């Protein structure tokens, strides 16, 4: 039996340019966002379909915002918001990279605020 290949195509509503914190800009890369979210969710019992929905939702928000340029910080905030509702450990993992904590106490304060919100 011959091998069978399946491809999935996504509709892109508009081209989005991501402006990084240093001022450089590049086209929005969905795969880069998906990879970051997947890394945060690694070894967590999260259905891959939910991760895909989260990434697609972020992309759709960016495309329908009407903006052609988006700060990378906005994308990070959208990802954190989505992960917060998905899994608290994945949320903390993503935040630890995204927020770039300079000291352990900064991370400790952030993690403490998560416990207060989730009631743990």
Backbone atoms as SQL, in Angstrom:
CREATE TABLE atoms (id INTEGER PRIMARY KEY, chain TEXT, resi INTEGER, resn TEXT, atom TEXT, x REAL, y REAL, z REAL);
INSERT INTO atoms VALUES
  (1, 'A', 1, 'UNK', 'N', 0.850, -1.173, 0.000),
  (2, 'A', 1, 'UNK', 'CA', 0.000, 0.000, 0.000),
  (3, 'A', 1, 'UNK', 'C', 0.903, 1.246, 0.000),
  (4, 'A', 2, 'UNK', 'N', 0.676, 2.213, -0.881),
  (5, 'A', 2, 'UNK', 'CA', 1.523, 3.405, -0.943),
  (6, 'A', 2, 'UNK', 'C', 1.304, 4.303, 0.276),
  (7, 'A', 3, 'UNK', 'N', 2.341, 5.086, 0.579),
  (8, 'A', 3, 'UNK', 'CA', 2.242, 6.024, 1.693),
  (9, 'A', 3, 'UNK', 'C', 1.224, 7.105, 1.362),
  (10, 'A', 4, 'UNK', 'N', 0.571, 7.607, 2.374),
  (11, 'A', 4, 'UNK', 'CA', -0.440, 8.635, 2.183),
  (12, 'A', 4, 'UNK', 'C', -0.057, 9.858, 3.005),
  (13, 'A', 5, 'UNK', 'N', -0.108, 11.005, 2.373),
  (14, 'A', 5, 'UNK', 'CA', 0.241, 12.244, 3.056),
  (15, 'A', 5, 'UNK', 'C', -0.993, 13.125, 3.161),
  (16, 'A', 6, 'UNK', 'N', -1.134, 13.753, 4.297),
  (17, 'A', 6, 'UNK', 'CA', -2.235, 14.673, 4.507),
  (18, 'A', 6, 'UNK', 'C', -1.652, 16.016, 4.893),
  (19, 'A', 7, 'UNK', 'N', -2.199, 17.064, 4.328),
  (20, 'A', 7, 'UNK', 'CA', -1.750, 18.405, 4.703),
  (21, 'A', 7, 'UNK', 'C', -2.937, 19.178, 5.248),
  (22, 'A', 8, 'UNK', 'N', -2.653, 20.105, 6.123),
  (23, 'A', 8, 'UNK', 'CA', -3.671, 20.980, 6.669),
  (24, 'A', 8, 'UNK', 'C', -3.298, 22.400, 6.295),
  (25, 'A', 9, 'UNK', 'N', -4.265, 23.118, 5.831),
  (26, 'A', 9, 'UNK', 'CA', -4.015, 24.506, 5.477),
  (27, 'A', 9, 'UNK', 'C', -4.849, 25.390, 6.382),
  (28, 'A', 10, 'UNK', 'N', -4.296, 26.556, 6.707),
  (29, 'A', 10, 'UNK', 'CA', -5.000, 27.513, 7.540),
  (30, 'A', 10, 'UNK', 'C', -5.178, 28.796, 6.738),
  (31, 'A', 11, 'UNK', 'N', -6.294, 29.424, 6.952),
  (32, 'A', 11, 'UNK', 'CA', -6.532, 30.704, 6.298),
  (33, 'A', 11, 'UNK', 'C', -5.860, 31.785, 7.127),
  (34, 'A', 12, 'UNK', 'N', -5.084, 32.608, 6.482),
  (35, 'A', 12, 'UNK', 'CA', -4.453, 33.733, 7.163),
  (36, 'A', 12, 'UNK', 'C', -5.172, 34.981, 6.699),
  (37, 'A', 13, 'UNK', 'N', -5.801, 35.690, 7.635),
  (38, 'A', 13, 'UNK', 'CA', -6.608, 36.844, 7.288),
  (39, 'A', 13, 'UNK', 'C', -5.769, 38.040, 6.850),
  (40, 'A', 14, 'UNK', 'N', -4.646, 38.252, 7.490),
  (41, 'A', 14, 'UNK', 'CA', -3.785, 39.378, 7.136),
  (42, 'A', 14, 'UNK', 'C', -2.364, 39.084, 7.576),
  (43, 'A', 15, 'UNK', 'N', -1.421, 39.749, 6.920),
  (44, 'A', 15, 'UNK', 'CA', -0.027, 39.617, 7.319),
  (45, 'A', 15, 'UNK', 'C', 0.200, 40.451, 8.578),
  (46, 'A', 16, 'UNK', 'N', 0.862, 39.864, 9.532),
  (47, 'A', 16, 'UNK', 'CA', 1.136, 40.544, 10.797),
  (48, 'A', 16, 'UNK', 'C', 2.641, 40.648, 10.958),
  (49, 'A', 17, 'UNK', 'N', 3.087, 41.808, 11.337),
  (50, 'A', 17, 'UNK', 'CA', 4.504, 42.038, 11.629),
  (51, 'A', 17, 'UNK', 'C', 4.656, 42.121, 13.139),
  (52, 'A', 18, 'UNK', 'N', 5.593, 41.352, 13.674),
  (53, 'A', 18, 'UNK', 'CA', 5.873, 41.347, 15.107),
  (54, 'A', 18, 'UNK', 'C', 7.041, 42.280, 15.360),
  (55, 'A', 19, 'UNK', 'N', 6.824, 43.246, 16.260),
  (56, 'A', 19, 'UNK', 'CA', 7.875, 44.178, 16.639),
  (57, 'A', 19, 'UNK', 'C', 8.448, 43.700, 17.960),
  (58, 'A', 20, 'UNK', 'N', 9.709, 43.347, 17.934),
  (59, 'A', 20, 'UNK', 'CA', 10.380, 42.819, 19.129),
  (60, 'A', 20, 'UNK', 'C', 10.777, 43.950, 20.065),
  (61, 'A', 21, 'UNK', 'N', 11.137, 43.595, 21.298),
  (62, 'A', 21, 'UNK', 'CA', 11.467, 44.604, 22.301),
  (63, 'A', 21, 'UNK', 'C', 12.664, 45.463, 21.913),
  (64, 'A', 22, 'UNK', 'N', 13.575, 44.936, 21.120),
  (65, 'A', 22, 'UNK', 'CA', 14.735, 45.705, 20.683),
  (66, 'A', 22, 'UNK', 'C', 14.459, 46.606, 19.496),
  (67, 'A', 23, 'UNK', 'N', 13.249, 46.532, 18.953),
  (68, 'A', 23, 'UNK', 'CA', 12.878, 47.358, 17.817),
  (69, 'A', 23, 'UNK', 'C', 12.900, 46.622, 16.483),
  (70, 'A', 24, 'UNK', 'N', 13.543, 45.474, 16.431),
  (71, 'A', 24, 'UNK', 'CA', 13.566, 44.691, 15.189),
  (72, 'A', 24, 'UNK', 'C', 12.163, 44.159, 14.912),
  (73, 'A', 25, 'UNK', 'N', 11.878, 43.894, 13.652),
  (74, 'A', 25, 'UNK', 'CA', 10.570, 43.347, 13.317),
  (75, 'A', 25, 'UNK', 'C', 10.731, 42.158, 12.373),
  (76, 'A', 26, 'UNK', 'N', 9.734, 41.282, 12.418),
  (77, 'A', 26, 'UNK', 'CA', 9.730, 40.087, 11.568),
  (78, 'A', 26, 'UNK', 'C', 8.287, 39.658, 11.354),
  (79, 'A', 27, 'UNK', 'N', 8.017, 38.914, 10.306),
  (80, 'A', 27, 'UNK', 'CA', 6.647, 38.415, 10.098),
  (81, 'A', 27, 'UNK', 'C', 6.237, 37.476, 11.233),
  (82, 'A', 28, 'UNK', 'N', 4.945, 37.512, 11.574),
  (83, 'A', 28, 'UNK', 'CA', 4.421, 36.613, 12.596),
  (84, 'A', 28, 'UNK', 'C', 4.657, 35.170, 12.151),
  (85, 'A', 29, 'UNK', 'N', 5.144, 34.356, 13.072),
  (86, 'A', 29, 'UNK', 'CA', 5.434, 32.954, 12.784),
  (87, 'A', 29, 'UNK', 'C', 4.616, 32.092, 13.747),
  (88, 'A', 30, 'UNK', 'N', 3.530, 31.531, 13.238),
  (89, 'A', 30, 'UNK', 'CA', 2.641, 30.715, 14.061),
  (90, 'A', 30, 'UNK', 'C', 3.378, 29.531, 14.669),
  (91, 'A', 31, 'UNK', 'N', 4.272, 28.935, 13.896),
  (92, 'A', 31, 'UNK', 'CA', 5.013, 27.772, 14.382),
  (93, 'A', 31, 'UNK', 'C', 5.889, 28.120, 15.583),
  (94, 'A', 32, 'UNK', 'N', 6.431, 29.317, 15.583),
  (95, 'A', 32, 'UNK', 'CA', 7.269, 29.760, 16.702),
  (96, 'A', 32, 'UNK', 'C', 6.426, 29.896, 17.973),
  (97, 'A', 33, 'UNK', 'N', 5.244, 30.464, 17.838),
  (98, 'A', 33, 'UNK', 'CA', 4.325, 30.583, 18.967),
  (99, 'A', 33, 'UNK', 'C', 3.912, 29.196, 19.459),
  (100, 'A', 34, 'UNK', 'N', 3.552, 28.329, 18.524),
  (101, 'A', 34, 'UNK', 'CA', 3.123, 26.969, 18.889),
  (102, 'A', 34, 'UNK', 'C', 4.237, 26.234, 19.625),
  (103, 'A', 35, 'UNK', 'N', 5.470, 26.377, 19.145),
  (104, 'A', 35, 'UNK', 'CA', 6.600, 25.710, 19.785),
  (105, 'A', 35, 'UNK', 'C', 6.779, 26.203, 21.225),
  (106, 'A', 36, 'UNK', 'N', 6.677, 27.503, 21.445),
  (107, 'A', 36, 'UNK', 'CA', 6.825, 28.062, 22.796),
  (108, 'A', 36, 'UNK', 'C', 5.746, 27.532, 23.738),
  (109, 'A', 37, 'UNK', 'N', 4.516, 27.498, 23.244),
  (110, 'A', 37, 'UNK', 'CA', 3.407, 27.004, 24.070),
  (111, 'A', 37, 'UNK', 'C', 3.583, 25.511, 24.339),
  (112, 'A', 38, 'UNK', 'N', 3.979, 24.755, 23.328),
  (113, 'A', 38, 'UNK', 'CA', 4.193, 23.315, 23.504),
  (114, 'A', 38, 'UNK', 'C', 5.309, 23.030, 24.499),
  (115, 'A', 39, 'UNK', 'N', 6.373, 23.828, 24.480),
  (116, 'A', 39, 'UNK', 'CA', 7.451, 23.656, 25.459),
  (117, 'A', 39, 'UNK', 'C', 6.946, 23.877, 26.882),
  (118, 'A', 40, 'UNK', 'N', 6.123, 24.895, 27.053),
  (119, 'A', 40, 'UNK', 'CA', 5.574, 25.176, 28.383),
  (120, 'A', 40, 'UNK', 'C', 4.669, 24.038, 28.855),
  (121, 'A', 41, 'UNK', 'N', 4.016, 23.378, 27.911),
  (122, 'A', 41, 'UNK', 'CA', 3.064, 22.306, 28.246),
  (123, 'A', 41, 'UNK', 'C', 3.693, 20.921, 28.269),
  (124, 'A', 42, 'UNK', 'N', 4.990, 20.836, 27.969),
  (125, 'A', 42, 'UNK', 'CA', 5.656, 19.535, 27.885),
  (126, 'A', 42, 'UNK', 'C', 5.516, 18.748, 29.192),
  (127, 'A', 43, 'UNK', 'N', 5.230, 17.475, 29.036),
  (128, 'A', 43, 'UNK', 'CA', 5.072, 16.526, 30.152),
  (129, 'A', 43, 'UNK', 'C', 3.909, 16.878, 31.076),
  (130, 'A', 44, 'UNK', 'N', 2.935, 17.619, 30.542),
  (131, 'A', 44, 'UNK', 'CA', 1.713, 17.909, 31.279),
  (132, 'A', 44, 'UNK', 'C', 0.590, 17.139, 30.593),
  (133, 'A', 45, 'UNK', 'N', -0.410, 16.767, 31.336),
  (134, 'A', 45, 'UNK', 'CA', -1.527, 16.002, 30.770),
  (135, 'A', 45, 'UNK', 'C', -2.516, 16.950, 30.087),
  (136, 'A', 46, 'UNK', 'N', -2.049, 17.553, 28.997),
  (137, 'A', 46, 'UNK', 'CA', -2.881, 18.502, 28.258),
  (138, 'A', 46, 'UNK', 'C', -3.111, 17.938, 26.861),
  (139, 'A', 47, 'UNK', 'N', -4.355, 17.849, 26.482),
  (140, 'A', 47, 'UNK', 'CA', -4.715, 17.344, 25.160),
  (141, 'A', 47, 'UNK', 'C', -4.116, 18.262, 24.089),
  (142, 'A', 48, 'UNK', 'N', -3.373, 17.712, 23.139),
  (143, 'A', 48, 'UNK', 'CA', -2.780, 18.533, 22.071),
  (144, 'A', 48, 'UNK', 'C', -3.801, 19.372, 21.309),
  (145, 'A', 49, 'UNK', 'N', -5.041, 18.923, 21.265),
  (146, 'A', 49, 'UNK', 'CA', -6.095, 19.688, 20.593),
  (147, 'A', 49, 'UNK', 'C', -6.339, 21.006, 21.331),
  (148, 'A', 50, 'UNK', 'N', -6.260, 20.980, 22.651),
  (149, 'A', 50, 'UNK', 'CA', -6.449, 22.213, 23.437),
  (150, 'A', 50, 'UNK', 'C', -5.297, 23.192, 23.195),
  (151, 'A', 51, 'UNK', 'N', -4.091, 22.665, 23.049),
  (152, 'A', 51, 'UNK', 'CA', -2.937, 23.516, 22.752),
  (153, 'A', 51, 'UNK', 'C', -3.123, 24.146, 21.373),
  (154, 'A', 52, 'UNK', 'N', -3.548, 23.344, 20.414),
  (155, 'A', 52, 'UNK', 'CA', -3.791, 23.838, 19.052),
  (156, 'A', 52, 'UNK', 'C', -4.859, 24.924, 19.052),
  (157, 'A', 53, 'UNK', 'N', -5.919, 24.716, 19.817),
  (158, 'A', 53, 'UNK', 'CA', -6.984, 25.726, 19.918),
  (159, 'A', 53, 'UNK', 'C', -6.468, 27.023, 20.522),
  (160, 'A', 54, 'UNK', 'N', -5.621, 26.906, 21.532),
  (161, 'A', 54, 'UNK', 'CA', -5.051, 28.090, 22.172),
  (162, 'A', 54, 'UNK', 'C', -4.222, 28.894, 21.164),
  (163, 'A', 55, 'UNK', 'N', -3.346, 28.226, 20.449),
  (164, 'A', 55, 'UNK', 'CA', -2.490, 28.896, 19.466),
  (165, 'A', 55, 'UNK', 'C', -3.342, 29.503, 18.352),
  (166, 'A', 56, 'UNK', 'N', -4.326, 28.762, 17.866),
  (167, 'A', 56, 'UNK', 'CA', -5.210, 29.276, 16.817),
  (168, 'A', 56, 'UNK', 'C', -5.999, 30.487, 17.310),
  (169, 'A', 57, 'UNK', 'N', -6.428, 30.441, 18.550),
  (170, 'A', 57, 'UNK', 'CA', -7.166, 31.562, 19.131),
  (171, 'A', 57, 'UNK', 'C', -6.315, 32.823, 19.219),
  (172, 'A', 58, 'UNK', 'N', -5.065, 32.656, 19.608),
  (173, 'A', 58, 'UNK', 'CA', -4.152, 33.800, 19.674),
  (174, 'A', 58, 'UNK', 'C', -3.939, 34.369, 18.277),
  (175, 'A', 59, 'UNK', 'N', -3.691, 33.500, 17.314),
  (176, 'A', 59, 'UNK', 'CA', -3.483, 33.956, 15.943),
  (177, 'A', 59, 'UNK', 'C', -4.717, 34.704, 15.440),
  (178, 'A', 60, 'UNK', 'N', -5.887, 34.164, 15.694),
  (179, 'A', 60, 'UNK', 'CA', -7.127, 34.796, 15.242),
  (180, 'A', 60, 'UNK', 'C', -7.314, 36.165, 15.899),
  (181, 'A', 61, 'UNK', 'N', -6.995, 36.279, 17.183),
  (182, 'A', 61, 'UNK', 'CA', -7.102, 37.573, 17.865),
  (183, 'A', 61, 'UNK', 'C', -6.187, 38.604, 17.213),
  (184, 'A', 62, 'UNK', 'N', -4.984, 38.181, 16.879),
  (185, 'A', 62, 'UNK', 'CA', -4.034, 39.091, 16.246),
  (186, 'A', 62, 'UNK', 'C', -4.526, 39.517, 14.864),
  (187, 'A', 63, 'UNK', 'N', -5.044, 38.562, 14.110),
  (188, 'A', 63, 'UNK', 'CA', -5.489, 38.857, 12.750),
  (189, 'A', 63, 'UNK', 'C', -6.733, 39.732, 12.712),
  (190, 'A', 64, 'UNK', 'N', -7.615, 39.580, 13.685),
  (191, 'A', 64, 'UNK', 'CA', -8.853, 40.348, 13.682),
  (192, 'A', 64, 'UNK', 'C', -8.750, 41.663, 14.445),
  (193, 'A', 65, 'UNK', 'N', -7.582, 41.930, 15.032),
  (194, 'A', 65, 'UNK', 'CA', -7.421, 43.165, 15.806),
  (195, 'A', 65, 'UNK', 'C', -7.402, 44.411, 14.927),
  (196, 'A', 66, 'UNK', 'N', -7.132, 44.246, 13.654),
  (197, 'A', 66, 'UNK', 'CA', -7.055, 45.390, 12.758),
  (198, 'A', 66, 'UNK', 'C', -5.656, 45.977, 12.677),
  (199, 'A', 67, 'UNK', 'N', -4.770, 45.534, 13.535),
  (200, 'A', 67, 'UNK', 'CA', -3.394, 46.025, 13.542),
  (201, 'A', 67, 'UNK', 'C', -2.547, 45.204, 12.586),
  (202, 'A', 68, 'UNK', 'N', -1.631, 45.867, 11.878),
  (203, 'A', 68, 'UNK', 'CA', -0.705, 45.128, 11.021),
  (204, 'A', 68, 'UNK', 'C', 0.617, 44.879, 11.740),
  (205, 'A', 69, 'UNK', 'N', 0.893, 45.688, 12.773),
  (206, 'A', 69, 'UNK', 'CA', 2.090, 45.493, 13.596),
  (207, 'A', 69, 'UNK', 'C', 1.666, 45.242, 15.029),
  (208, 'A', 70, 'UNK', 'N', 2.274, 44.234, 15.636),
  (209, 'A', 70, 'UNK', 'CA', 1.945, 43.849, 17.013),
  (210, 'A', 70, 'UNK', 'C', 3.244, 43.705, 17.786),
  (211, 'A', 71, 'UNK', 'N', 3.279, 44.251, 18.981),
  (212, 'A', 71, 'UNK', 'CA', 4.452, 44.079, 19.844),
  (213, 'A', 71, 'UNK', 'C', 4.525, 42.632, 20.308),
  (214, 'A', 72, 'UNK', 'N', 5.749, 42.115, 20.405),
  (215, 'A', 72, 'UNK', 'CA', 5.925, 40.740, 20.882),
  (216, 'A', 72, 'UNK', 'C', 5.380, 40.597, 22.301),
  (217, 'A', 73, 'UNK', 'N', 5.402, 41.687, 23.060),
  (218, 'A', 73, 'UNK', 'CA', 4.873, 41.657, 24.434),
  (219, 'A', 73, 'UNK', 'C', 3.378, 41.326, 24.425),
  (220, 'A', 74, 'UNK', 'N', 2.644, 41.836, 23.446),
  (221, 'A', 74, 'UNK', 'CA', 1.214, 41.565, 23.342),
  (222, 'A', 74, 'UNK', 'C', 0.972, 40.076, 23.091),
  (223, 'A', 75, 'UNK', 'N', 1.783, 39.485, 22.233),
  (224, 'A', 75, 'UNK', 'CA', 1.652, 38.052, 21.942),
  (225, 'A', 75, 'UNK', 'C', 1.959, 37.241, 23.198),
  (226, 'A', 76, 'UNK', 'N', 2.999, 37.637, 23.927),
  (227, 'A', 76, 'UNK', 'CA', 3.347, 36.962, 25.179),
  (228, 'A', 76, 'UNK', 'C', 2.229, 37.047, 26.195),
  (229, 'A', 77, 'UNK', 'N', 1.603, 38.213, 26.299),
  (230, 'A', 77, 'UNK', 'CA', 0.494, 38.381, 27.244),
  (231, 'A', 77, 'UNK', 'C', -0.701, 37.508, 26.853),
  (232, 'A', 78, 'UNK', 'N', -1.000, 37.449, 25.555),
  (233, 'A', 78, 'UNK', 'CA', -2.098, 36.594, 25.098),
  (234, 'A', 78, 'UNK', 'C', -1.806, 35.122, 25.396),
  (235, 'A', 79, 'UNK', 'N', -0.568, 34.704, 25.189),
  (236, 'A', 79, 'UNK', 'CA', -0.189, 33.319, 25.478),
  (237, 'A', 79, 'UNK', 'C', -0.295, 33.026, 26.970),
  (238, 'A', 80, 'UNK', 'N', 0.180, 33.955, 27.783),
  (239, 'A', 80, 'UNK', 'CA', 0.095, 33.753, 29.237),
  (240, 'A', 80, 'UNK', 'C', -1.359, 33.670, 29.685),
  (241, 'A', 81, 'UNK', 'N', -2.191, 34.541, 29.150),
  (242, 'A', 81, 'UNK', 'CA', -3.611, 34.539, 29.505),
  (243, 'A', 81, 'UNK', 'C', -4.253, 33.192, 29.159),
  (244, 'A', 82, 'UNK', 'N', -3.938, 32.682, 27.976),
  (245, 'A', 82, 'UNK', 'CA', -4.486, 31.389, 27.562),
  (246, 'A', 82, 'UNK', 'C', -3.972, 30.237, 28.403),
  (247, 'A', 83, 'UNK', 'N', -2.670, 30.259, 28.698),
  (248, 'A', 83, 'UNK', 'CA', -2.077, 29.184, 29.498),
  (249, 'A', 83, 'UNK', 'C', -2.579, 29.210, 30.940),
  (250, 'A', 84, 'UNK', 'N', -2.882, 30.385, 31.436),
  (251, 'A', 84, 'UNK', 'CA', -3.379, 30.511, 32.807),
  (252, 'A', 84, 'UNK', 'C', -4.662, 29.702, 32.983),
  (253, 'A', 85, 'UNK', 'N', -5.512, 29.728, 31.974),
  (254, 'A', 85, 'UNK', 'CA', -6.759, 28.966, 32.032),
  (255, 'A', 85, 'UNK', 'C', -6.592, 27.508, 31.671),
  (256, 'A', 86, 'UNK', 'N', -5.463, 27.166, 31.085),
  (257, 'A', 86, 'UNK', 'CA', -5.221, 25.805, 30.618),
  (258, 'A', 86, 'UNK', 'C', -4.525, 24.939, 31.667),
  (259, 'A', 87, 'UNK', 'N', -3.433, 25.460, 32.233),
  (260, 'A', 87, 'UNK', 'CA', -2.641, 24.672, 33.182),
  (261, 'A', 87, 'UNK', 'C', -1.709, 25.614, 33.946),
  (262, 'A', 88, 'UNK', 'N', -1.785, 25.616, 35.265),
  (263, 'A', 88, 'UNK', 'CA', -0.997, 26.564, 36.058),
  (264, 'A', 88, 'UNK', 'C', 0.511, 26.313, 35.943),
  (265, 'A', 89, 'UNK', 'N', 0.928, 25.066, 35.816),
  (266, 'A', 89, 'UNK', 'CA', 2.364, 24.769, 35.689),
  (267, 'A', 89, 'UNK', 'C', 2.887, 25.279, 34.342),
  (268, 'A', 90, 'UNK', 'N', 2.130, 25.037, 33.272),
  (269, 'A', 90, 'UNK', 'CA', 2.525, 25.532, 31.955),
  (270, 'A', 90, 'UNK', 'C', 2.567, 27.058, 31.963),
  (271, 'A', 91, 'UNK', 'N', 1.630, 27.667, 32.644),
  (272, 'A', 91, 'UNK', 'CA', 1.583, 29.128, 32.769),
  (273, 'A', 91, 'UNK', 'C', 2.850, 29.652, 33.444),
  (274, 'A', 92, 'UNK', 'N', 3.247, 29.022, 34.546),
  (275, 'A', 92, 'UNK', 'CA', 4.451, 29.454, 35.265),
  (276, 'A', 92, 'UNK', 'C', 5.697, 29.215, 34.420),
  (277, 'A', 93, 'UNK', 'N', 5.755, 28.085, 33.727),
  (278, 'A', 93, 'UNK', 'CA', 6.906, 27.807, 32.854),
  (279, 'A', 93, 'UNK', 'C', 7.047, 28.883, 31.782),
  (280, 'A', 94, 'UNK', 'N', 5.943, 29.198, 31.126),
  (281, 'A', 94, 'UNK', 'CA', 5.981, 30.206, 30.060),
  (282, 'A', 94, 'UNK', 'C', 6.376, 31.563, 30.640),
  (283, 'A', 95, 'UNK', 'N', 5.779, 31.910, 31.764),
  (284, 'A', 95, 'UNK', 'CA', 6.060, 33.201, 32.385),
  (285, 'A', 95, 'UNK', 'C', 7.516, 33.315, 32.817),
  (286, 'A', 96, 'UNK', 'N', 8.108, 32.218, 33.268),
  (287, 'A', 96, 'UNK', 'CA', 9.491, 32.275, 33.737),
  (288, 'A', 96, 'UNK', 'C', 10.441, 32.647, 32.601),
  (289, 'A', 97, 'UNK', 'N', 10.112, 32.259, 31.382),
  (290, 'A', 97, 'UNK', 'CA', 10.925, 32.621, 30.222),
  (291, 'A', 97, 'UNK', 'C', 10.511, 33.998, 29.713),
  (292, 'A', 98, 'UNK', 'N', 9.215, 34.215, 29.573),
  (293, 'A', 98, 'UNK', 'CA', 8.689, 35.454, 28.999),
  (294, 'A', 98, 'UNK', 'C', 9.017, 36.661, 29.867),
  (295, 'A', 99, 'UNK', 'N', 8.822, 36.545, 31.159),
  (296, 'A', 99, 'UNK', 'CA', 9.045, 37.680, 32.057),
  (297, 'A', 99, 'UNK', 'C', 10.519, 37.880, 32.393),
  (298, 'A', 100, 'UNK', 'N', 11.358, 36.880, 32.109),
  (299, 'A', 100, 'UNK', 'CA', 12.798, 36.992, 32.311),
  (300, 'A', 100, 'UNK', 'C', 13.134, 37.508, 33.721),
  (301, 'A', 101, 'UNK', 'N', 12.724, 36.747, 34.719),
  (302, 'A', 101, 'UNK', 'CA', 12.975, 37.129, 36.109),
  (303, 'A', 101, 'UNK', 'C', 14.468, 37.288, 36.341),
  (304, 'A', 102, 'UNK', 'N', 14.855, 38.366, 36.999),
  (305, 'A', 102, 'UNK', 'CA', 16.278, 38.614, 37.236),
  (306, 'A', 102, 'UNK', 'C', 16.754, 38.013, 38.549),
  (307, 'A', 103, 'UNK', 'N', 15.850, 37.843, 39.485),
  (308, 'A', 103, 'UNK', 'CA', 16.222, 37.285, 40.784),
  (309, 'A', 103, 'UNK', 'C', 15.200, 36.224, 41.199),
  (310, 'A', 104, 'UNK', 'N', 15.644, 35.321, 42.040),
  (311, 'A', 104, 'UNK', 'CA', 14.766, 34.249, 42.509),
  (312, 'A', 104, 'UNK', 'C', 13.551, 34.805, 43.243),
  (313, 'A', 105, 'UNK', 'N', 13.740, 35.890, 43.972),
  (314, 'A', 105, 'UNK', 'CA', 12.611, 36.448, 44.734),
  (315, 'A', 105, 'UNK', 'C', 11.513, 36.967, 43.806),
  (316, 'A', 106, 'UNK', 'N', 11.898, 37.445, 42.607),
  (317, 'A', 106, 'UNK', 'CA', 10.895, 37.898, 41.633),
  (318, 'A', 106, 'UNK', 'C', 10.028, 36.724, 41.204),
  (319, 'A', 107, 'UNK', 'N', 10.673, 35.596, 40.927),
  (320, 'A', 107, 'UNK', 'CA', 9.945, 34.396, 40.536),
  (321, 'A', 107, 'UNK', 'C', 9.083, 33.904, 41.690),
  (322, 'A', 108, 'UNK', 'N', 9.632, 33.951, 42.891),
  (323, 'A', 108, 'UNK', 'CA', 8.899, 33.489, 44.073),
  (324, 'A', 108, 'UNK', 'C', 7.634, 34.331, 44.283),
  (325, 'A', 109, 'UNK', 'N', 7.753, 35.638, 44.097),
  (326, 'A', 109, 'UNK', 'CA', 6.589, 36.513, 44.246),
  (327, 'A', 109, 'UNK', 'C', 5.542, 36.194, 43.183),
  (328, 'A', 110, 'UNK', 'N', 5.999, 35.964, 41.955),
  (329, 'A', 110, 'UNK', 'CA', 5.082, 35.632, 40.868),
  (330, 'A', 110, 'UNK', 'C', 4.376, 34.316, 41.165),
  (331, 'A', 111, 'UNK', 'N', 5.121, 33.297, 41.549),
  (332, 'A', 111, 'UNK', 'CA', 4.522, 32.000, 41.849),
  (333, 'A', 111, 'UNK', 'C', 3.547, 32.102, 43.015),
  (334, 'A', 112, 'UNK', 'N', 3.883, 32.930, 43.991),
  (335, 'A', 112, 'UNK', 'CA', 2.979, 33.156, 45.124),
  (336, 'A', 112, 'UNK', 'C', 1.668, 33.781, 44.689),
  (337, 'A', 113, 'UNK', 'N', 1.737, 34.678, 43.729),
  (338, 'A', 113, 'UNK', 'CA', 0.513, 35.321, 43.243),
  (339, 'A', 113, 'UNK', 'C', -0.371, 34.310, 42.518),
  (340, 'A', 114, 'UNK', 'N', 0.221, 33.291, 41.908),
  (341, 'A', 114, 'UNK', 'CA', -0.553, 32.241, 41.225),
  (342, 'A', 114, 'UNK', 'C', -1.329, 31.440, 42.246),
  (343, 'A', 115, 'UNK', 'N', -0.683, 31.102, 43.370),
  (344, 'A', 115, 'UNK', 'CA', -1.348, 30.336, 44.414),
  (345, 'A', 115, 'UNK', 'C', -2.540, 31.105, 44.957),
  (346, 'A', 116, 'UNK', 'N', -2.386, 32.422, 45.119),
  (347, 'A', 116, 'UNK', 'CA', -3.479, 33.237, 45.655),
  (348, 'A', 116, 'UNK', 'C', -4.652, 33.252, 44.698),
  (349, 'A', 117, 'UNK', 'N', -4.402, 33.362, 43.405),
  (350, 'A', 117, 'UNK', 'CA', -5.461, 33.403, 42.415),
  (351, 'A', 117, 'UNK', 'C', -6.176, 32.071, 42.314),
  (352, 'A', 118, 'UNK', 'N', -5.397, 30.974, 42.303),
  (353, 'A', 118, 'UNK', 'CA', -6.016, 29.653, 42.126),
  (354, 'A', 118, 'UNK', 'C', -6.558, 29.090, 43.439),
  (355, 'A', 119, 'UNK', 'N', -6.262, 29.717, 44.554),
  (356, 'A', 119, 'UNK', 'CA', -6.771, 29.255, 45.829),
  (357, 'A', 119, 'UNK', 'C', -6.049, 28.072, 46.403),
  (358, 'A', 120, 'UNK', 'N', -4.845, 27.809, 45.938),
  (359, 'A', 120, 'UNK', 'CA', -4.076, 26.658, 46.443),
  (360, 'A', 120, 'UNK', 'C', -3.332, 27.025, 47.703);
